[in-house]
Amino acid sequence: MLPPGMRAQQIERRVGVLLAYRESDAAGRGWVKAFRDGMAQFGWTEGRNVQLDLRWATTDLNIIEQNAKALVAAHPEVILSSSTPTTAALKQQTHTIPIVFANVVDPVGSGFVASLSRPGGNVTGFVNLEASISGKWLGLLKEVAPHVARVAVLFHPPTAPYAHIYLDVFKSSADAFKVEIVSVSVPDSGSLETLIASQAREANTGLILVPSVFMAVHMRDIVELATRHRLPLVSFSRDYAANGGLLSYGNDIADNYSRAASYVDRILKGEKPSDLPVQFPIKFELVVNLRAARALGLDVPLQFQQRADEVIE
């Protein structure tokens, strides 16, 4: 009989994980935990029958590319990818190792899959938010802040190459909500303060964010700037509302990571990513921060509060 250590080594399966976050990022750590917990539900336990190779690549595209190369060179059996930038980098490095993305906006437009129902290659996974949600964000903003007549939509081109699909919906919805849409391209974190301050100089302005890892990573800076400049802020992530933004509406990102474990499990058991259809989010949450509303002089309607999944007092 083989010693226990050798038995464990022989049965361990290797899964790579590429994340566009720093290891110190609390949200990123939470999403990795959701993935680990999801894997455990299918019987995969680190140190017993699976080895996770985690790479915290930050949002720097050069660092993401370097980590993608190193991860592919390590030959894992399947790779979990956090986002559009990490998936793009991984797909450039391999057409054979299966890749499961956890939170991607436009996998067809980004060239990751041939179609949602039939991915057709080595990539599949879970979608974040469809562009149609842009109209929902506008409607929520106007419900809580009816005075808003101008909406600045912030996006980060390097990590949101799909931003145009959101902007198109914002612009087509503008007349219905009687608002002017202003597209604000954010080149880097150092420009956030200047850009947000310039929007605040225009009366009756609100802020909405196009989802991306950049916006997730710089959540605290954006909330602080919006609060300082008294701008009602609508976001895709509950973390924004929980940390002082006015409101958020979006999918439960941790749930996507948990569900991604089911695809990693199926691939480890022999299924092909080309046969696993891309899936949409199934859990959404509306969060409103009453403290932020009061600081802005806004009175959140009781009916709105009753609809919310969480009301922060």
C-alpha positions as a Markdown table, in Angstrom:
| # | Residue | x | y | z |
|---|---|---|---|---|
| 1 | Met | 0.0 | 0.0 | 0.0 |
| 2 | Leu | 1.3 | 3.5 | -0.9 |
| 3 | Pro | 1.9 | 6.0 | 2.0 |
| 4 | Pro | -1.0 | 8.5 | 2.6 |
| 5 | Gly | 1.1 | 11.4 | 1.2 |
| 6 | Met | 1.7 | 9.6 | -2.1 |
| 7 | Arg | -2.0 | 8.5 | -2.4 |
| 8 | Ala | -3.1 | 12.1 | -1.9 |
| 9 | Gln | -0.6 | 13.4 | -4.5 |
| 10 | Gln | -1.8 | 10.9 | -7.1 |
| 11 | Ile | -5.5 | 11.8 | -6.8 |
| 12 | Glu | -5.1 | 15.6 | -6.6 |
| 13 | Arg | -6.5 | 17.4 | -9.6 |
| 14 | Arg | -5.1 | 20.8 | -10.6 |
| 15 | Val | -7.3 | 23.8 | -11.1 |
| 16 | Gly | -5.9 | 27.3 | -12.0 |
| 17 | Val | -7.6 | 30.5 | -10.9 |
| 18 | Leu | -6.8 | 33.9 | -12.5 |
| 19 | Leu | -8.2 | 36.9 | -10.7 |
| 20 | Ala | -8.1 | 40.6 | -11.7 |
| 21 | Tyr | -7.8 | 41.6 | -8.0 |
| 22 | Arg | -5.1 | 42.1 | -5.4 |
| 23 | Glu | -4.9 | 39.4 | -2.8 |
| 24 | Ser | -5.7 | 42.1 | -0.2 |
| 25 | Asp | -9.0 | 42.9 | -1.9 |
| 26 | Ala | -11.8 | 41.8 | 0.4 |
| 27 | Ala | -14.4 | 41.4 | -2.3 |
| 28 | Gly | -12.0 | 39.2 | -4.4 |
| 29 | Arg | -11.3 | 37.0 | -1.4 |
| 30 | Gly | -15.0 | 36.6 | -0.8 |
| 31 | Trp | -15.6 | 35.5 | -4.3 |
| 32 | Val | -12.7 | 32.9 | -4.1 |
| 33 | Lys | -14.3 | 31.6 | -0.9 |
| 34 | Ala | -17.7 | 31.3 | -2.7 |
| 35 | Phe | -15.9 | 29.2 | -5.4 |
| 36 | Arg | -14.1 | 27.1 | -2.8 |
| 37 | Asp | -17.4 | 26.5 | -1.0 |
| 38 | Gly | -19.0 | 25.6 | -4.3 |
| 39 | Met | -16.3 | 23.1 | -5.1 |
| 40 | Ala | -16.7 | 21.5 | -1.6 |
| 41 | Gln | -20.3 | 20.9 | -2.4 |
| 42 | Phe | -19.2 | 18.7 | -5.2 |
| 43 | Gly | -16.7 | 16.9 | -3.1 |
| 44 | Trp | -13.5 | 18.8 | -4.1 |
| 45 | Thr | -11.3 | 19.7 | -1.1 |
| 46 | Glu | -8.0 | 21.4 | -1.3 |
| 47 | Gly | -5.1 | 19.2 | 0.0 |
| 48 | Arg | -7.2 | 16.1 | -0.4 |
| 49 | Asn | -8.3 | 15.7 | -4.0 |
| 50 | Val | -7.8 | 19.1 | -5.7 |
| 51 | Gln | -5.0 | 21.7 | -5.9 |
| 52 | Leu | -5.9 | 25.4 | -6.6 |
| 53 | Asp | -3.2 | 27.5 | -8.2 |
| 54 | Leu | -4.4 | 31.1 | -7.4 |
| 55 | Arg | -3.0 | 34.0 | -9.3 |
| 56 | Trp | -3.9 | 37.5 | -8.0 |
| 57 | Ala | -3.1 | 39.6 | -11.1 |
| 58 | Thr | -4.6 | 43.0 | -10.2 |
| 59 | Thr | -6.3 | 45.1 | -13.0 |
| 60 | Asp | -3.0 | 45.8 | -14.7 |
| 61 | Leu | -3.3 | 44.2 | -18.2 |
| 62 | Asn | 0.5 | 43.5 | -18.4 |
| 63 | Ile | 0.4 | 41.7 | -15.0 |
| 64 | Ile | -2.7 | 39.8 | -16.1 |
| 65 | Glu | -0.9 | 38.7 | -19.3 |
| 66 | Gln | 2.2 | 37.6 | -17.4 |
| 67 | Asn | 0.1 | 35.6 | -14.9 |
| 68 | Ala | -2.0 | 34.0 | -17.7 |
| 69 | Lys | 1.2 | 32.8 | -19.4 |
| 70 | Ala | 2.6 | 31.4 | -16.1 |
| 71 | Leu | -0.7 | 29.7 | -15.3 |
| 72 | Val | -1.1 | 28.0 | -18.7 |
| 73 | Ala | 2.5 | 26.9 | -18.5 |
| 74 | Ala | 1.7 | 25.1 | -15.3 |
| 75 | His | -0.8 | 22.9 | -17.2 |
| 76 | Pro | -3.8 | 22.9 | -14.9 |
| 77 | Glu | -6.8 | 20.7 | -16.1 |
| 78 | Val | -9.2 | 23.7 | -16.0 |
| 79 | Ile | -8.9 | 27.4 | -15.2 |
| 80 | Leu | -11.4 | 29.6 | -13.5 |
| 81 | Ser | -11.2 | 33.2 | -14.9 |
| 82 | Ser | -12.7 | 36.1 | -13.0 |
| 83 | Ser | -13.5 | 38.6 | -15.7 |
| 84 | Thr | -13.3 | 39.9 | -19.2 |
| 85 | Pro | -9.6 | 40.9 | -19.0 |
| 86 | Thr | -8.4 | 37.7 | -17.5 |
| 87 | Thr | -10.5 | 35.6 | -19.9 |
| 88 | Ala | -9.1 | 37.5 | -22.9 |
| 89 | Ala | -5.5 | 36.9 | -21.7 |
| 90 | Leu | -6.1 | 33.2 | -21.0 |
| 91 | Lys | -7.7 | 32.7 | -24.4 |
| 92 | Gln | -4.7 | 34.2 | -26.1 |
| 93 | Gln | -2.5 | 31.6 | -24.3 |
| 94 | Thr | -4.4 | 28.4 | -24.8 |
| 95 | His | -7.1 | 26.9 | -27.1 |
| 96 | Thr | -7.0 | 23.5 | -25.3 |
| 97 | Ile | -7.1 | 24.0 | -21.5 |
| 98 | Pro | -10.8 | 24.5 | -20.5 |
| 99 | Ile | -11.5 | 28.0 | -19.2 |
| 100 | Val | -14.6 | 28.8 | -17.1 |
| 101 | Phe | -15.3 | 32.5 | -16.6 |
| 102 | Ala | -17.2 | 33.6 | -13.5 |
| 103 | Asn | -18.3 | 37.1 | -14.3 |
| 104 | Val | -18.2 | 38.3 | -17.9 |
| 105 | Val | -20.5 | 40.8 | -19.6 |
| 106 | Asp | -20.4 | 40.0 | -23.3 |
| 107 | Pro | -18.7 | 36.7 | -24.1 |
| 108 | Val | -20.0 | 36.5 | -27.7 |
| 109 | Gly | -19.0 | 40.1 | -28.5 |
| 110 | Ser | -15.6 | 39.6 | -26.8 |
| 111 | Gly | -14.9 | 36.6 | -28.9 |
| 112 | Phe | -14.8 | 34.1 | -26.1 |
| 113 | Val | -17.6 | 31.9 | -27.3 |
| 114 | Ala | -19.3 | 31.3 | -30.7 |
| 115 | Ser | -22.8 | 31.5 | -29.1 |
| 116 | Leu | -24.3 | 31.3 | -25.6 |
| 117 | Ser | -26.0 | 28.0 | -26.2 |
| 118 | Arg | -23.1 | 26.4 | -28.1 |
| 119 | Pro | -19.8 | 27.9 | -26.9 |
| 120 | Gly | -17.9 | 25.8 | -29.4 |
| 121 | Gly | -14.3 | 26.1 | -28.0 |
| 122 | Asn | -12.5 | 25.7 | -24.8 |
| 123 | Val | -14.3 | 28.6 | -23.0 |
| 124 | Thr | -17.6 | 28.8 | -21.2 |
| 125 | Gly | -19.0 | 30.3 | -18.0 |
| 126 | Phe | -21.3 | 32.7 | -16.4 |
| 127 | Val | -22.5 | 36.1 | -17.5 |
| 128 | Asn | -22.6 | 39.2 | -15.3 |
| 129 | Leu | -25.2 | 41.8 | -16.4 |
| 130 | Glu | -26.9 | 42.3 | -19.7 |
| 131 | Ala | -26.8 | 45.9 | -21.2 |
| 132 | Ser | -30.6 | 46.2 | -20.8 |
| 133 | Ile | -30.1 | 46.7 | -17.1 |
| 134 | Ser | -28.9 | 50.2 | -18.0 |
| 135 | Gly | -32.5 | 51.4 | -18.3 |
| 136 | Lys | -33.3 | 49.8 | -14.9 |
| 137 | Trp | -30.5 | 51.8 | -13.3 |
| 138 | Leu | -31.8 | 55.1 | -14.8 |
| 139 | Gly | -35.3 | 54.3 | -13.5 |
| 140 | Leu | -34.1 | 53.5 | -10.0 |
| 141 | Leu | -32.0 | 56.7 | -9.9 |
| 142 | Lys | -35.0 | 58.9 | -11.0 |
| 143 | Glu | -37.3 | 57.2 | -8.4 |
| 144 | Val | -35.0 | 58.2 | -5.6 |
| 145 | Ala | -33.6 | 61.4 | -7.0 |
| 146 | Pro | -36.3 | 62.8 | -9.3 |
| 147 | His | -34.4 | 66.1 | -9.7 |
| 148 | Val | -31.6 | 64.5 | -11.6 |
| 149 | Ala | -31.6 | 65.7 | -15.2 |
| 150 | Arg | -28.0 | 64.8 | -16.2 |
| 151 | Val | -26.4 | 61.4 | -15.7 |
| 152 | Ala | -22.6 | 60.9 | -16.0 |
| 153 | Val | -21.9 | 57.2 | -17.0 |
| 154 | Leu | -18.4 | 56.3 | -15.9 |
| 155 | Phe | -16.5 | 53.5 | -17.7 |
| 156 | His | -12.9 | 52.2 | -17.9 |
| 157 | Pro | -12.1 | 51.2 | -21.5 |
| 158 | Pro | -9.2 | 48.8 | -20.7 |
| 159 | Thr | -11.3 | 46.6 | -18.5 |
| 160 | Ala | -14.7 | 47.3 | -20.1 |
| 161 | Pro | -14.1 | 47.0 | -23.9 |
| 162 | Tyr | -17.9 | 46.2 | -24.0 |
| 163 | Ala | -18.9 | 49.6 | -22.5 |
| 164 | His | -20.5 | 50.7 | -25.8 |
| 165 | Ile | -23.4 | 48.2 | -25.4 |
| 166 | Tyr | -24.3 | 49.8 | -22.1 |
| 167 | Leu | -23.9 | 53.3 | -23.4 |
| 168 | Asp | -26.1 | 52.6 | -26.3 |
| 169 | Val | -28.9 | 51.5 | -24.0 |
| 170 | Phe | -28.4 | 54.5 | -21.7 |
| 171 | Lys | -28.7 | 56.9 | -24.7 |
| 172 | Ser | -31.7 | 55.2 | -26.1 |
| 173 | Ser | -33.4 | 55.3 | -22.7 |
| 174 | Ala | -32.6 | 58.9 | -21.9 |
| 175 | Asp | -35.7 | 60.6 | -23.4 |
| 176 | Ala | -38.0 | 58.3 | -21.5 |
| 177 | Phe | -36.5 | 59.4 | -18.2 |
| 178 | Lys | -35.9 | 63.0 | -19.3 |
| 179 | Val | -32.2 | 63.0 | -18.6 |
| 180 | Glu | -29.1 | 63.9 | -20.6 |
| 181 | Ile | -26.5 | 61.1 | -20.8 |
| 182 | Val | -22.8 | 62.1 | -20.6 |
| 183 | Ser | -20.2 | 59.3 | -21.3 |
| 184 | Val | -17.2 | 59.7 | -19.1 |
| 185 | Ser | -14.1 | 57.6 | -20.0 |
| 186 | Val | -11.8 | 56.9 | -17.0 |
| 187 | Pro | -8.3 | 56.2 | -18.3 |
| 188 | Asp | -6.8 | 55.3 | -14.8 |
| 189 | Ser | -7.4 | 55.6 | -11.1 |
| 190 | Gly | -5.5 | 58.9 | -10.9 |
| 191 | Ser | -8.1 | 60.6 | -13.1 |
| 192 | Leu | -11.1 | 59.7 | -10.9 |
| 193 | Glu | -11.0 | 62.7 | -8.6 |
| 194 | Thr | -10.7 | 65.3 | -11.5 |
| 195 | Leu | -13.4 | 63.6 | -13.6 |
| 196 | Ile | -15.9 | 63.2 | -10.7 |
| 197 | Ala | -15.3 | 66.8 | -9.5 |
| 198 | Ser | -15.9 | 68.1 | -13.0 |
| 199 | Gln | -19.3 | 66.3 | -13.2 |
| 200 | Ala | -20.3 | 67.7 | -9.8 |
| 201 | Arg | -19.9 | 71.3 | -11.2 |
| 202 | Glu | -23.0 | 70.6 | -13.4 |
| 203 | Ala | -26.3 | 71.0 | -11.6 |
| 204 | Asn | -28.6 | 68.0 | -11.0 |
| 205 | Thr | -26.1 | 65.4 | -12.0 |
| 206 | Gly | -26.1 | 61.7 | -11.0 |
| 207 | Leu | -23.5 | 59.0 | -11.5 |
| 208 | Ile | -23.9 | 55.5 | -12.8 |
| 209 | Leu | -21.0 | 53.0 | -13.4 |
| 210 | Val | -20.5 | 50.5 | -16.2 |
| 211 | Pro | -19.6 | 47.2 | -14.6 |
| 212 | Ser | -15.9 | 46.2 | -14.7 |
| 213 | Val | -13.1 | 45.0 | -12.4 |
| 214 | Phe | -11.7 | 48.5 | -12.4 |
| 215 | Met | -14.9 | 49.8 | -10.9 |
| 216 | Ala | -15.0 | 47.0 | -8.4 |
| 217 | Val | -11.4 | 47.4 | -7.3 |
| 218 | His | -11.7 | 51.2 | -6.9 |
| 219 | Met | -15.1 | 51.1 | -5.1 |
| 220 | Arg | -14.0 | 52.9 | -2.0 |
| 221 | Asp | -12.4 | 55.8 | -3.9 |
| 222 | Ile | -15.4 | 56.3 | -6.1 |
| 223 | Val | -17.9 | 56.2 | -3.2 |
| 224 | Glu | -15.7 | 58.7 | -1.2 |
| 225 | Leu | -15.6 | 61.1 | -4.2 |
| 226 | Ala | -19.3 | 60.8 | -5.0 |
| 227 | Thr | -20.1 | 61.5 | -1.3 |
| 228 | Arg | -17.7 | 64.4 | -1.1 |
| 229 | His | -19.2 | 66.0 | -4.2 |
| 230 | Arg | -22.8 | 65.2 | -3.2 |
| 231 | Leu | -23.5 | 63.1 | -6.3 |
| 232 | Pro | -26.2 | 60.4 | -6.1 |
| 233 | Leu | -24.4 | 57.2 | -7.1 |
| 234 | Val | -26.0 | 54.1 | -8.7 |
| 235 | Ser | -23.8 | 50.9 | -9.0 |
| 236 | Phe | -23.9 | 47.3 | -10.1 |
| 237 | Ser | -22.5 | 45.9 | -6.8 |
| 238 | Arg | -24.0 | 45.9 | -3.3 |
| 239 | Asp | -20.5 | 46.7 | -2.0 |
| 240 | Tyr | -21.0 | 50.3 | -3.2 |
| 241 | Ala | -24.3 | 50.8 | -1.4 |
| 242 | Ala | -22.9 | 49.0 | 1.7 |
| 243 | Asn | -20.0 | 51.4 | 1.8 |
| 244 | Gly | -21.9 | 54.7 | 1.3 |
| 245 | Gly | -23.2 | 54.8 | -2.2 |
| 246 | Leu | -26.9 | 55.7 | -2.7 |
| 247 | Leu | -28.1 | 52.5 | -4.2 |
| 248 | Ser | -27.1 | 49.4 | -6.1 |
| 249 | Tyr | -28.8 | 46.9 | -8.3 |
| 250 | Gly | -27.1 | 43.9 | -9.9 |
| 251 | Asn | -26.5 | 40.2 | -9.7 |
| 252 | Asp | -25.1 | 38.4 | -6.7 |
| 253 | Ile | -21.5 | 38.1 | -7.9 |
| 254 | Ala | -20.6 | 35.5 | -5.2 |
| 255 | Asp | -23.4 | 33.3 | -6.5 |
| 256 | Asn | -21.8 | 33.3 | -10.0 |
| 257 | Tyr | -18.5 | 32.1 | -8.5 |
| 258 | Ser | -20.3 | 29.4 | -6.6 |
| 259 | Arg | -22.2 | 28.3 | -9.7 |
| 260 | Ala | -18.9 | 28.3 | -11.7 |
| 261 | Ala | -17.7 | 25.5 | -9.4 |
| 262 | Ser | -20.4 | 23.3 | -11.0 |
| 263 | Tyr | -18.9 | 23.7 | -14.4 |
| 264 | Val | -15.3 | 23.1 | -13.1 |
| 265 | Asp | -16.7 | 19.9 | -11.5 |
| 266 | Arg | -18.3 | 18.8 | -14.7 |
| 267 | Ile | -15.2 | 19.4 | -16.7 |
| 268 | Leu | -13.0 | 17.6 | -14.2 |
| 269 | Lys | -15.4 | 14.7 | -14.6 |
| 270 | Gly | -15.0 | 14.6 | -18.4 |
| 271 | Glu | -17.4 | 17.1 | -20.0 |
| 272 | Lys | -16.2 | 19.6 | -22.6 |
| 273 | Pro | -16.6 | 23.3 | -22.2 |
| 274 | Ser | -17.9 | 23.5 | -25.8 |
| 275 | Asp | -21.0 | 21.5 | -24.6 |
| 276 | Leu | -21.7 | 23.6 | -21.5 |
| 277 | Pro | -23.9 | 26.6 | -22.4 |
| 278 | Val | -23.1 | 30.0 | -21.0 |
| 279 | Gln | -25.5 | 30.8 | -18.1 |
| 280 | Phe | -27.1 | 34.0 | -16.9 |
| 281 | Pro | -27.3 | 35.2 | -13.3 |
| 282 | Ile | -30.2 | 34.0 | -11.3 |
| 283 | Lys | -29.9 | 36.1 | -8.1 |
| 284 | Phe | -30.3 | 39.9 | -8.2 |
| 285 | Glu | -30.4 | 42.3 | -5.3 |
| 286 | Leu | -31.5 | 45.9 | -4.8 |
| 287 | Val | -29.8 | 47.7 | -2.0 |
| 288 | Val | -30.5 | 51.3 | -0.9 |
| 289 | Asn | -28.5 | 53.3 | 1.7 |
| 290 | Leu | -30.8 | 55.7 | 3.6 |
| 291 | Arg | -27.9 | 57.4 | 5.3 |
| 292 | Ala | -26.5 | 58.3 | 1.9 |
| 293 | Ala | -29.9 | 59.5 | 0.8 |
| 294 | Arg | -30.3 | 61.7 | 3.9 |
| 295 | Ala | -26.9 | 63.2 | 3.3 |
| 296 | Leu | -28.0 | 64.1 | -0.2 |
| 297 | Gly | -31.3 | 65.6 | 1.0 |
| 298 | Leu | -33.3 | 62.8 | -0.6 |
| 299 | Asp | -36.4 | 61.1 | 0.8 |
| 300 | Val | -36.5 | 57.5 | -0.4 |
| 301 | Pro | -40.2 | 56.5 | -1.0 |
| 302 | Leu | -41.5 | 53.9 | 1.4 |
| 303 | Gln | -42.6 | 51.8 | -1.5 |
| 304 | Phe | -39.1 | 51.8 | -2.9 |
| 305 | Gln | -37.7 | 50.7 | 0.5 |
| 306 | Gln | -40.2 | 47.8 | 0.7 |
| 307 | Arg | -39.1 | 46.6 | -2.8 |
| 308 | Ala | -35.4 | 46.6 | -1.8 |
| 309 | Asp | -33.7 | 43.4 | -0.7 |
| 310 | Glu | -31.7 | 45.4 | 1.8 |
| 311 | Val | -32.1 | 48.8 | 3.4 |
| 312 | Ile | -29.1 | 50.3 | 5.1 |
| 313 | Glu | -30.1 | 52.6 | 7.9 |
